């Protein structure tokens, strides 16, 4: 097992603290969780941020076909202009999903866009750097990492 639930929770809490530290001057952070598991992680980060961050927090979801990322849908339309955006996913594999997920955000003018992933694989195929990483894992190209989420709680992560 790569992560158990206790370790995953500690990493999520640490990342929430980092987000609060780097964004203490931002009046609002919009957390965009990539479905499926990214939205649960975004909500968990939001709950931990509430104890440290004094600005406004908003969580929405982004739906994308991770194999063919042409059609991208946000759960609601929003004004990203001059706002801090935090794009959240469970695992950053090749960087493709996060890269394509940026498309609707770049049609506006956010103050900044940051990325967060509970797990990051070390070999990227697309030019995405993850700003907040719970755990960076060296894998082979054939290995797949799966994060197990049950009722909004991260139960752990392992190779599939």
Phi, psi and omega in degrees: 000134181283313179223139169262176186295322181294315179294319178299318180295319178298319180292321177296318178297318179296317180295323177298319177297318178298317179299315179298317181296317183284340187239024184298337180268352179283130181286339182208139173238128174255116178267124180246108181269127178279123180295144009269301188286336181299327180291323178293321178292321177299317179294322179293316177299318178301315181297322178285327178295328184303334178279346187236333187258131185266350181278188179275139178241140176220137178241129172227167179249156178234128180251131183210143173279111187292338178274324177228082190280049180278312184266119183237127182233130173270148181294339176204154176282146182210160177266111180265355184301126178059028179247157174271126181250134175240109180272124190238133173219165181283314182228131172263105181271272183269343185096351183298310183300313180295322179298311179291329179295339179288338187309306181292337180283330182280353176284350176243195183231075178295154175297315177199154175236126178241160180235148180219135175218137177297318178232142177231130172274147190277353180247103181269144175255344180237153187281065178242125174254129180273124184286322181235119184234129175288309181209131176262128187236131173275127181224169169275165180295336182275343181282145178238137177256134179238128175262127181266117178242128178233121179051044176081001180249135177283118181269340179154183179213146181204171175283145178262000000 
